[in-house]
Structure formats: structure tokens, C-alpha cells
Amino acid sequence: MIRHIVFFTVPDRAKLEDVRAGLSILTAIPHARLLEIGTNVKTDQLGTEVDLVVYGEFDDEAALAAYKAHPNYQRSIERVRPLREMRIAADYESTAAVREPL
């Protein structure tokens, strides 16, 4: 499984929900096992720069590539890019099993 994590900063606080809405376009793309958009709750004492996070899980690199090739991906970029500042992305292969809650 490939995990895809992207961090965003939004310099204009008034535009935060606009960026979140633009990122939410991604949730309609069918290639992810899981895709969620989160607002950073900023509880970490060493760094609170990140405003929004995209987290996705994909079966393999082909599924991630199909996600990035989907027209909604480009629509999201066009809507979000003018409003955000930093964008940092990481993709990594995971073999960790998901634990059931106790």
C-alpha cells in the first residue's frame, strides 16, 4: 500500500475554508482506498505551521498515478495553488496492518 501525505500552509486565514473546499474536490476521485482532508489542530509544541493535510491510501503506485491523472486532481490544483503558500508531499510504501480499536 502507498500512503500519500500532503501538507499545506494558507497565509490568508480568511481563505482557509476556500482551500479546504478546493482540496475536498479530491475526495471524489475513485482510486484511493481512503482519502481525507484534515485541518491541523496545532497541538504540537515544536511546529504548527501546517494548516491543512491531505492523507490518502492507495493499493499501489498505479492507483496513485491514476488518482493524479484524474481531471478532479487538476481542478483541485487550479483552485488551491493561488491561495496556498507551502506544499510538501510525501509518498511511502507501507506494510503496516491497520489495528482494530480495543
Backbone as XML, in Angstrom:
<?xml version="1.0"?>
<chain id="A" units="angstrom">
  <residue number="1" name="MET">
    <atom name="N" x="0.842" y="-1.170" z="0.000"/>
    <atom name="CA" x="0.000" y="0.000" z="0.000"/>
    <atom name="C" x="0.892" y="1.240" z="0.000"/>
  </residue>
  <residue number="2" name="ILE">
    <atom name="N" x="0.457" y="2.255" z="-0.722"/>
    <atom name="CA" x="1.151" y="3.540" z="-0.760"/>
    <atom name="C" x="0.352" y="4.535" z="0.075"/>
  </residue>
  <residue number="3" name="ARG">
    <atom name="N" x="1.050" y="5.207" z="0.968"/>
    <atom name="CA" x="0.432" y="6.291" z="1.739"/>
    <atom name="C" x="0.914" y="7.615" z="1.152"/>
  </residue>
  <residue number="4" name="HIS">
    <atom name="N" x="-0.014" y="8.501" z="0.954"/>
    <atom name="CA" x="0.231" y="9.798" z="0.303"/>
    <atom name="C" x="-0.183" y="10.880" z="1.293"/>
  </residue>
  <residue number="5" name="ILE">
    <atom name="N" x="0.788" y="11.724" z="1.686"/>
    <atom name="CA" x="0.510" y="12.779" z="2.663"/>
    <atom name="C" x="0.999" y="14.108" z="2.092"/>
  </residue>
  <residue number="6" name="VAL">
    <atom name="N" x="0.138" y="15.105" z="2.121"/>
    <atom name="CA" x="0.490" y="16.428" z="1.603"/>
    <atom name="C" x="0.117" y="17.466" z="2.658"/>
  </residue>
  <residue number="7" name="PHE">
    <atom name="N" x="1.068" y="18.356" z="2.956"/>
    <atom name="CA" x="0.862" y="19.432" z="3.933"/>
    <atom name="C" x="0.769" y="20.765" z="3.204"/>
  </residue>
  <residue number="8" name="PHE">
    <atom name="N" x="-0.131" y="21.620" z="3.672"/>
    <atom name="CA" x="-0.330" y="22.939" z="3.065"/>
    <atom name="C" x="-0.323" y="24.021" z="4.138"/>
  </residue>
  <residue number="9" name="THR">
    <atom name="N" x="0.198" y="25.187" z="3.764"/>
    <atom name="CA" x="0.007" y="26.377" z="4.579"/>
    <atom name="C" x="-0.822" y="27.363" z="3.769"/>
  </residue>
  <residue number="10" name="VAL">
    <atom name="N" x="-1.626" y="28.121" z="4.483"/>
    <atom name="CA" x="-2.508" y="29.115" z="3.862"/>
    <atom name="C" x="-2.223" y="30.449" z="4.552"/>
  </residue>
  <residue number="11" name="PRO">
    <atom name="N" x="-1.523" y="31.354" z="3.877"/>
    <atom name="CA" x="-1.128" y="32.601" z="4.536"/>
    <atom name="C" x="-2.293" y="33.518" z="4.914"/>
  </residue>
  <residue number="12" name="ASP">
    <atom name="N" x="-3.354" y="33.503" z="4.130"/>
    <atom name="CA" x="-4.512" y="34.351" z="4.408"/>
    <atom name="C" x="-5.560" y="33.501" z="5.132"/>
  </residue>
  <residue number="13" name="ARG">
    <atom name="N" x="-5.693" y="33.701" z="6.441"/>
    <atom name="CA" x="-6.619" y="32.890" z="7.255"/>
    <atom name="C" x="-8.042" y="32.942" z="6.714"/>
  </residue>
  <residue number="14" name="ALA">
    <atom name="N" x="-8.419" y="34.036" z="6.074"/>
    <atom name="CA" x="-9.764" y="34.169" z="5.531"/>
    <atom name="C" x="-9.998" y="33.208" z="4.364"/>
  </residue>
  <residue number="15" name="LYS">
    <atom name="N" x="-8.928" y="32.675" z="3.785"/>
    <atom name="CA" x="-9.036" y="31.771" z="2.630"/>
    <atom name="C" x="-8.913" y="30.293" z="3.016"/>
  </residue>
  <residue number="16" name="LEU">
    <atom name="N" x="-8.773" y="30.002" z="4.302"/>
    <atom name="CA" x="-8.563" y="28.626" z="4.744"/>
    <atom name="C" x="-9.693" y="27.694" z="4.290"/>
  </residue>
  <residue number="17" name="GLU">
    <atom name="N" x="-10.919" y="28.099" z="4.458"/>
    <atom name="CA" x="-12.044" y="27.241" z="4.053"/>
    <atom name="C" x="-12.142" y="27.121" z="2.536"/>
  </residue>
  <residue number="18" name="ASP">
    <atom name="N" x="-11.716" y="28.145" z="1.803"/>
    <atom name="CA" x="-11.679" y="28.052" z="0.340"/>
    <atom name="C" x="-10.670" y="26.993" z="-0.097"/>
  </residue>
  <residue number="19" name="VAL">
    <atom name="N" x="-9.516" y="26.956" z="0.562"/>
    <atom name="CA" x="-8.501" y="25.949" z="0.244"/>
    <atom name="C" x="-9.022" y="24.569" z="0.620"/>
  </residue>
  <residue number="20" name="ARG">
    <atom name="N" x="-9.625" y="24.454" z="1.783"/>
    <atom name="CA" x="-10.194" y="23.161" z="2.205"/>
    <atom name="C" x="-11.239" y="22.680" z="1.192"/>
  </residue>
  <residue number="21" name="ALA">
    <atom name="N" x="-12.079" y="23.562" z="0.726"/>
    <atom name="CA" x="-13.089" y="23.196" z="-0.273"/>
    <atom name="C" x="-12.431" y="22.755" z="-1.582"/>
  </residue>
  <residue number="22" name="GLY">
    <atom name="N" x="-11.368" y="23.446" z="-1.977"/>
    <atom name="CA" x="-10.650" y="23.053" z="-3.186"/>
    <atom name="C" x="-9.994" y="21.691" z="-3.052"/>
  </residue>
  <residue number="23" name="LEU">
    <atom name="N" x="-9.459" y="21.405" z="-1.874"/>
    <atom name="CA" x="-8.860" y="20.096" z="-1.633"/>
    <atom name="C" x="-9.921" y="19.006" z="-1.553"/>
  </residue>
  <residue number="24" name="SER">
    <atom name="N" x="-11.099" y="19.356" z="-1.085"/>
    <atom name="CA" x="-12.177" y="18.369" z="-0.957"/>
    <atom name="C" x="-12.630" y="17.820" z="-2.298"/>
  </residue>
  <residue number="25" name="ILE">
    <atom name="N" x="-12.323" y="18.512" z="-3.375"/>
    <atom name="CA" x="-12.611" y="18.001" z="-4.720"/>
    <atom name="C" x="-11.939" y="16.644" z="-4.907"/>
  </residue>
  <residue number="26" name="LEU">
    <atom name="N" x="-10.790" y="16.457" z="-4.266"/>
    <atom name="CA" x="-10.019" y="15.222" z="-4.402"/>
    <atom name="C" x="-10.764" y="14.001" z="-3.870"/>
  </residue>
  <residue number="27" name="THR">
    <atom name="N" x="-11.666" y="14.193" z="-2.920"/>
    <atom name="CA" x="-12.350" y="13.055" z="-2.309"/>
    <atom name="C" x="-13.306" y="12.354" z="-3.271"/>
  </residue>
  <residue number="28" name="ALA">
    <atom name="N" x="-13.623" y="12.973" z="-4.385"/>
    <atom name="CA" x="-14.496" y="12.351" z="-5.386"/>
    <atom name="C" x="-13.725" y="11.468" z="-6.366"/>
  </residue>
  <residue number="29" name="ILE">
    <atom name="N" x="-12.409" y="11.451" z="-6.263"/>
    <atom name="CA" x="-11.594" y="10.625" z="-7.157"/>
    <atom name="C" x="-11.651" y="9.186" z="-6.645"/>
  </residue>
  <residue number="30" name="PRO">
    <atom name="N" x="-11.989" y="8.215" z="-7.512"/>
    <atom name="CA" x="-12.270" y="6.861" z="-7.041"/>
    <atom name="C" x="-11.074" y="5.941" z="-6.786"/>
  </residue>
  <residue number="31" name="HIS">
    <atom name="N" x="-9.855" y="6.349" z="-6.996"/>
    <atom name="CA" x="-8.721" y="5.420" z="-6.965"/>
    <atom name="C" x="-8.114" y="5.174" z="-5.590"/>
  </residue>
  <residue number="32" name="ALA">
    <atom name="N" x="-8.542" y="5.901" z="-4.584"/>
    <atom name="CA" x="-7.973" y="5.761" z="-3.241"/>
    <atom name="C" x="-8.784" y="4.787" z="-2.398"/>
  </residue>
  <residue number="33" name="ARG">
    <atom name="N" x="-8.088" y="4.034" z="-1.553"/>
    <atom name="CA" x="-8.764" y="3.224" z="-0.523"/>
    <atom name="C" x="-9.396" y="4.158" z="0.494"/>
  </residue>
  <residue number="34" name="LEU">
    <atom name="N" x="-8.640" y="5.205" z="0.829"/>
    <atom name="CA" x="-9.044" y="6.194" z="1.823"/>
    <atom name="C" x="-8.453" y="7.523" z="1.403"/>
  </residue>
  <residue number="35" name="LEU">
    <atom name="N" x="-9.230" y="8.574" z="1.485"/>
    <atom name="CA" x="-8.709" y="9.912" z="1.219"/>
    <atom name="C" x="-9.450" y="10.870" z="2.133"/>
  </residue>
  <residue number="36" name="GLU">
    <atom name="N" x="-8.696" y="11.619" z="2.905"/>
    <atom name="CA" x="-9.333" y="12.576" z="3.800"/>
    <atom name="C" x="-8.568" y="13.888" z="3.810"/>
  </residue>
  <residue number="37" name="ILE">
    <atom name="N" x="-9.313" y="14.940" z="4.090"/>
    <atom name="CA" x="-8.757" y="16.282" z="4.201"/>
    <atom name="C" x="-8.918" y="16.687" z="5.659"/>
  </residue>
  <residue number="38" name="GLY">
    <atom name="N" x="-7.825" y="17.108" z="6.288"/>
    <atom name="CA" x="-7.896" y="17.481" z="7.692"/>
    <atom name="C" x="-7.326" y="18.861" z="7.945"/>
  </residue>
  <residue number="39" name="THR">
    <atom name="N" x="-7.892" y="19.512" z="8.937"/>
    <atom name="CA" x="-7.370" y="20.787" z="9.407"/>
    <atom name="C" x="-6.457" y="20.495" z="10.594"/>
  </residue>
  <residue number="40" name="ASN">
    <atom name="N" x="-5.246" y="21.019" z="10.559"/>
    <atom name="CA" x="-4.293" y="20.806" z="11.637"/>
    <atom name="C" x="-4.832" y="21.435" z="12.920"/>
  </residue>
  <residue number="41" name="VAL">
    <atom name="N" x="-4.915" y="20.648" z="13.994"/>
    <atom name="CA" x="-5.394" y="21.181" z="15.266"/>
    <atom name="C" x="-4.301" y="21.918" z="16.031"/>
  </residue>
  <residue number="42" name="LYS">
    <atom name="N" x="-3.078" y="21.852" z="15.522"/>
    <atom name="CA" x="-1.937" y="22.644" z="16.007"/>
    <atom name="C" x="-1.668" y="22.447" z="17.499"/>
  </residue>
  <residue number="43" name="THR">
    <atom name="N" x="-1.563" y="21.208" z="17.916"/>
    <atom name="CA" x="-1.248" y="20.914" z="19.310"/>
    <atom name="C" x="0.222" y="20.574" z="19.516"/>
  </residue>
  <residue number="44" name="ASP">
    <atom name="N" x="0.987" y="20.417" z="18.436"/>
    <atom name="CA" x="2.402" y="20.079" z="18.566"/>
    <atom name="C" x="3.187" y="21.302" z="19.010"/>
  </residue>
  <residue number="45" name="GLN">
    <atom name="N" x="3.960" y="21.169" z="20.064"/>
    <atom name="CA" x="4.688" y="22.316" z="20.611"/>
    <atom name="C" x="5.879" y="22.747" z="19.770"/>
  </residue>
  <residue number="46" name="LEU">
    <atom name="N" x="6.323" y="21.897" z="18.838"/>
    <atom name="CA" x="7.527" y="22.225" z="18.066"/>
    <atom name="C" x="7.237" y="22.752" z="16.666"/>
  </residue>
  <residue number="47" name="GLY">
    <atom name="N" x="6.013" y="22.659" z="16.214"/>
    <atom name="CA" x="5.722" y="23.152" z="14.872"/>
    <atom name="C" x="4.234" y="23.183" z="14.597"/>
  </residue>
  <residue number="48" name="THR">
    <atom name="N" x="3.753" y="24.347" z="14.252"/>
    <atom name="CA" x="2.324" y="24.487" z="13.954"/>
    <atom name="C" x="2.105" y="25.232" z="12.648"/>
  </residue>
  <residue number="49" name="GLU">
    <atom name="N" x="3.093" y="25.178" z="11.755"/>
    <atom name="CA" x="2.978" y="25.936" z="10.510"/>
    <atom name="C" x="1.909" y="25.369" z="9.579"/>
  </residue>
  <residue number="50" name="VAL">
    <atom name="N" x="1.773" y="24.045" z="9.560"/>
    <atom name="CA" x="0.867" y="23.392" z="8.621"/>
    <atom name="C" x="-0.578" y="23.722" z="8.980"/>
  </residue>
  <residue number="51" name="ASP">
    <atom name="N" x="-1.364" y="24.068" z="7.954"/>
    <atom name="CA" x="-2.772" y="24.378" z="8.165"/>
    <atom name="C" x="-3.689" y="23.229" z="7.769"/>
  </residue>
  <residue number="52" name="LEU">
    <atom name="N" x="-3.412" y="22.615" z="6.624"/>
    <atom name="CA" x="-4.272" y="21.553" z="6.104"/>
    <atom name="C" x="-3.433" y="20.355" z="5.681"/>
  </residue>
  <residue number="53" name="VAL">
    <atom name="N" x="-4.043" y="19.171" z="5.755"/>
    <atom name="CA" x="-3.367" y="17.930" z="5.401"/>
    <atom name="C" x="-4.281" y="17.111" z="4.495"/>
  </residue>
  <residue number="54" name="VAL">
    <atom name="N" x="-3.696" y="16.554" z="3.450"/>
    <atom name="CA" x="-4.373" y="15.548" z="2.633"/>
    <atom name="C" x="-3.703" y="14.226" z="2.956"/>
  </residue>
  <residue number="55" name="TYR">
    <atom name="N" x="-4.504" y="13.225" z="3.315"/>
    <atom name="CA" x="-3.971" y="11.900" z="3.622"/>
    <atom name="C" x="-4.710" y="10.886" z="2.763"/>
  </residue>
  <residue number="56" name="GLY">
    <atom name="N" x="-3.949" y="10.085" z="2.026"/>
    <atom name="CA" x="-4.567" y="9.062" z="1.187"/>
    <atom name="C" x="-3.852" y="7.736" z="1.283"/>
  </residue>
  <residue number="57" name="GLU">
    <atom name="N" x="-4.604" y="6.674" z="1.060"/>
    <atom name="CA" x="-4.050" y="5.325" z="0.986"/>
    <atom name="C" x="-4.456" y="4.726" z="-0.353"/>
  </residue>
  <residue number="58" name="PHE">
    <atom name="N" x="-3.459" y="4.159" z="-1.038"/>
    <atom name="CA" x="-3.656" y="3.609" z="-2.381"/>
    <atom name="C" x="-3.121" y="2.183" z="-2.441"/>
  </residue>
  <residue number="59" name="ASP">
    <atom name="N" x="-3.759" y="1.340" z="-3.212"/>
    <atom name="CA" x="-3.331" y="-0.056" z="-3.309"/>
    <atom name="C" x="-1.898" y="-0.183" z="-3.795"/>
  </residue>
  <residue number="60" name="ASP">
    <atom name="N" x="-1.520" y="0.673" z="-4.750"/>
    <atom name="CA" x="-0.184" y="0.573" z="-5.335"/>
    <atom name="C" x="0.130" y="1.872" z="-6.076"/>
  </residue>
  <residue number="61" name="GLU">
    <atom name="N" x="1.321" y="1.920" z="-6.674"/>
    <atom name="CA" x="1.739" y="3.131" z="-7.389"/>
    <atom name="C" x="0.839" y="3.420" z="-8.583"/>
  </residue>
  <residue number="62" name="ALA">
    <atom name="N" x="0.305" y="2.385" z="-9.210"/>
    <atom name="CA" x="-0.596" y="2.584" z="-10.352"/>
    <atom name="C" x="-1.876" y="3.300" z="-9.911"/>
  </residue>
  <residue number="63" name="ALA">
    <atom name="N" x="-2.397" y="2.934" z="-8.763"/>
    <atom name="CA" x="-3.611" y="3.596" z="-8.254"/>
    <atom name="C" x="-3.324" y="5.057" z="-7.911"/>
  </residue>
  <residue number="64" name="LEU">
    <atom name="N" x="-2.149" y="5.326" z="-7.328"/>
    <atom name="CA" x="-1.768" y="6.708" z="-7.022"/>
    <atom name="C" x="-1.600" y="7.509" z="-8.308"/>
  </residue>
  <residue number="65" name="ALA">
    <atom name="N" x="-0.991" y="6.903" z="-9.317"/>
    <atom name="CA" x="-0.819" y="7.590" z="-10.610"/>
    <atom name="C" x="-2.171" y="7.872" z="-11.258"/>
  </residue>
  <residue number="66" name="ALA">
    <atom name="N" x="-3.108" y="6.940" z="-11.166"/>
    <atom name="CA" x="-4.446" y="7.148" z="-11.726"/>
    <atom name="C" x="-5.167" y="8.279" z="-11.000"/>
  </residue>
  <residue number="67" name="TYR">
    <atom name="N" x="-4.985" y="8.341" z="-9.697"/>
    <atom name="CA" x="-5.552" y="9.435" z="-8.890"/>
    <atom name="C" x="-5.014" y="10.777" z="-9.374"/>
  </residue>
  <residue number="68" name="LYS">
    <atom name="N" x="-3.708" y="10.855" z="-9.570"/>
    <atom name="CA" x="-3.091" y="12.116" z="-10.003"/>
    <atom name="C" x="-3.430" y="12.473" z="-11.451"/>
  </residue>
  <residue number="69" name="ALA">
    <atom name="N" x="-3.834" y="11.486" z="-12.250"/>
    <atom name="CA" x="-4.203" y="11.735" z="-13.646"/>
    <atom name="C" x="-5.684" y="12.093" z="-13.804"/>
  </residue>
  <residue number="70" name="HIS">
    <atom name="N" x="-6.462" y="11.936" z="-12.749"/>
    <atom name="CA" x="-7.900" y="12.208" z="-12.809"/>
    <atom name="C" x="-8.141" y="13.714" z="-13.001"/>
  </residue>
  <residue number="71" name="PRO">
    <atom name="N" x="-9.139" y="14.096" z="-13.778"/>
    <atom name="CA" x="-9.415" y="15.532" z="-14.002"/>
    <atom name="C" x="-9.685" y="16.321" z="-12.713"/>
  </residue>
  <residue number="72" name="ASN">
    <atom name="N" x="-10.256" y="15.698" z="-11.701"/>
    <atom name="CA" x="-10.503" y="16.417" z="-10.445"/>
    <atom name="C" x="-9.207" y="16.816" z="-9.746"/>
  </residue>
  <residue number="73" name="TYR">
    <atom name="N" x="-8.146" y="16.064" z="-9.964"/>
    <atom name="CA" x="-6.856" y="16.408" z="-9.377"/>
    <atom name="C" x="-6.386" y="17.765" z="-9.923"/>
  </residue>
  <residue number="74" name="GLN">
    <atom name="N" x="-6.478" y="17.935" z="-11.234"/>
    <atom name="CA" x="-6.077" y="19.202" z="-11.859"/>
    <atom name="C" x="-7.011" y="20.324" z="-11.442"/>
  </residue>
  <residue number="75" name="ARG">
    <atom name="N" x="-8.306" y="20.041" z="-11.328"/>
    <atom name="CA" x="-9.268" y="21.065" z="-10.874"/>
    <atom name="C" x="-8.920" y="21.545" z="-9.476"/>
  </residue>
  <residue number="76" name="SER">
    <atom name="N" x="-8.546" y="20.608" z="-8.614"/>
    <atom name="CA" x="-8.164" y="20.977" z="-7.252"/>
    <atom name="C" x="-6.918" y="21.852" z="-7.258"/>
  </residue>
  <residue number="77" name="ILE">
    <atom name="N" x="-5.921" y="21.470" z="-8.038"/>
    <atom name="CA" x="-4.687" y="22.267" z="-8.140"/>
    <atom name="C" x="-5.009" y="23.697" z="-8.577"/>
  </residue>
  <residue number="78" name="GLU">
    <atom name="N" x="-5.827" y="23.833" z="-9.608"/>
    <atom name="CA" x="-6.151" y="25.161" z="-10.145"/>
    <atom name="C" x="-6.853" y="26.031" z="-9.103"/>
  </residue>
  <residue number="79" name="ARG">
    <atom name="N" x="-7.640" y="25.409" z="-8.254"/>
    <atom name="CA" x="-8.374" y="26.165" z="-7.240"/>
    <atom name="C" x="-7.505" y="26.496" z="-6.024"/>
  </residue>
  <residue number="80" name="VAL">
    <atom name="N" x="-6.623" y="25.573" z="-5.642"/>
    <atom name="CA" x="-5.858" y="25.712" z="-4.402"/>
    <atom name="C" x="-4.549" y="26.474" z="-4.585"/>
  </residue>
  <residue number="81" name="ARG">
    <atom name="N" x="-3.845" y="26.231" z="-5.659"/>
    <atom name="CA" x="-2.496" y="26.799" z="-5.843"/>
    <atom name="C" x="-2.436" y="28.313" z="-5.624"/>
  </residue>
  <residue number="82" name="PRO">
    <atom name="N" x="-3.373" y="29.100" z="-6.146"/>
    <atom name="CA" x="-3.263" y="30.559" z="-5.934"/>
    <atom name="C" x="-3.462" y="30.998" z="-4.480"/>
  </residue>
  <residue number="83" name="LEU">
    <atom name="N" x="-4.035" y="30.129" z="-3.651"/>
    <atom name="CA" x="-4.384" y="30.501" z="-2.279"/>
    <atom name="C" x="-3.416" y="29.969" z="-1.233"/>
  </residue>
  <residue number="84" name="ARG">
    <atom name="N" x="-2.652" y="28.965" z="-1.577"/>
    <atom name="CA" x="-1.761" y="28.343" z="-0.593"/>
    <atom name="C" x="-0.349" y="28.868" z="-0.746"/>
  </residue>
  <residue number="85" name="GLU">
    <atom name="N" x="0.450" y="28.628" z="0.277"/>
    <atom name="CA" x="1.853" y="29.010" z="0.211"/>
    <atom name="C" x="2.685" y="27.741" z="0.090"/>
  </residue>
  <residue number="86" name="MET">
    <atom name="N" x="2.954" y="27.084" z="1.191"/>
    <atom name="CA" x="3.771" y="25.874" z="1.175"/>
    <atom name="C" x="2.931" y="24.657" z="0.791"/>
  </residue>
  <residue number="87" name="ARG">
    <atom name="N" x="3.573" y="23.758" z="0.061"/>
    <atom name="CA" x="3.007" y="22.437" z="-0.224"/>
    <atom name="C" x="4.163" y="21.449" z="-0.131"/>
  </residue>
  <residue number="88" name="ILE">
    <atom name="N" x="4.057" y="20.510" z="0.788"/>
    <atom name="CA" x="5.069" y="19.467" z="0.930"/>
    <atom name="C" x="4.354" y="18.131" z="0.832"/>
  </residue>
  <residue number="89" name="ALA">
    <atom name="N" x="4.826" y="17.267" z="-0.065"/>
    <atom name="CA" x="4.196" y="15.967" z="-0.275"/>
    <atom name="C" x="5.186" y="14.845" z="-0.024"/>
  </residue>
  <residue number="90" name="ALA">
    <atom name="N" x="4.664" y="13.731" z="0.460"/>
    <atom name="CA" x="5.465" y="12.531" z="0.638"/>
    <atom name="C" x="4.599" y="11.315" z="0.334"/>
  </residue>
  <residue number="91" name="ASP">
    <atom name="N" x="5.188" y="10.367" z="-0.370"/>
    <atom name="CA" x="4.542" y="9.098" z="-0.663"/>
    <atom name="C" x="5.475" y="8.010" z="-0.156"/>
  </residue>
  <residue number="92" name="TYR">
    <atom name="N" x="4.909" y="7.048" z="0.553"/>
    <atom name="CA" x="5.764" y="5.955" z="1.015"/>
    <atom name="C" x="4.991" y="4.643" z="1.005"/>
  </residue>
  <residue number="93" name="GLU">
    <atom name="N" x="5.736" y="3.578" z="0.841"/>
    <atom name="CA" x="5.149" y="2.247" z="0.835"/>
    <atom name="C" x="5.018" y="1.762" z="2.273"/>
  </residue>
  <residue number="94" name="SER">
    <atom name="N" x="3.854" y="1.242" z="2.603"/>
    <atom name="CA" x="3.594" y="0.770" z="3.959"/>
    <atom name="C" x="3.138" y="-0.669" z="3.927"/>
  </residue>
  <residue number="95" name="THR">
    <atom name="N" x="3.659" y="-1.446" z="4.838"/>
    <atom name="CA" x="3.209" y="-2.829" z="5.005"/>
    <atom name="C" x="2.527" y="-2.983" z="6.352"/>
  </residue>
  <residue number="96" name="ALA">
    <atom name="N" x="2.345" y="-1.893" z="7.068"/>
    <atom name="CA" x="1.724" y="-1.940" z="8.397"/>
    <atom name="C" x="0.254" y="-2.322" z="8.286"/>
  </residue>
  <residue number="97" name="ALA">
    <atom name="N" x="-0.153" y="-3.195" z="9.138"/>
    <atom name="CA" x="-1.556" y="-3.580" z="9.199"/>
    <atom name="C" x="-2.325" y="-2.543" z="10.016"/>
  </residue>
  <residue number="98" name="VAL">
    <atom name="N" x="-3.567" y="-2.340" z="9.656"/>
    <atom name="CA" x="-4.409" y="-1.420" z="10.408"/>
    <atom name="C" x="-4.898" y="-2.160" z="11.655"/>
  </residue>
  <residue number="99" name="ARG">
    <atom name="N" x="-4.701" y="-1.544" z="12.811"/>
    <atom name="CA" x="-5.145" y="-2.166" z="14.062"/>
    <atom name="C" x="-6.587" y="-1.832" z="14.343"/>
  </residue>
  <residue number="100" name="GLU">
    <atom name="N" x="-7.283" y="-2.799" z="14.842"/>
    <atom name="CA" x="-8.667" y="-2.597" z="15.268"/>
    <atom name="C" x="-8.645" y="-1.922" z="16.641"/>
  </residue>
  <residue number="101" name="PRO">
    <atom name="N" x="-9.601" y="-1.049" z="16.922"/>
    <atom name="CA" x="-9.653" y="-0.409" z="18.242"/>
    <atom name="C" x="-9.904" y="-1.443" z="19.335"/>
  </residue>
  <residue number="102" name="LEU">
    <atom name="N" x="-9.372" y="-1.175" z="20.506"/>
    <atom name="CA" x="-9.579" y="-2.077" z="21.646"/>
    <atom name="C" x="-10.968" y="-1.994" z="22.189"/>
  </residue>
</chain>
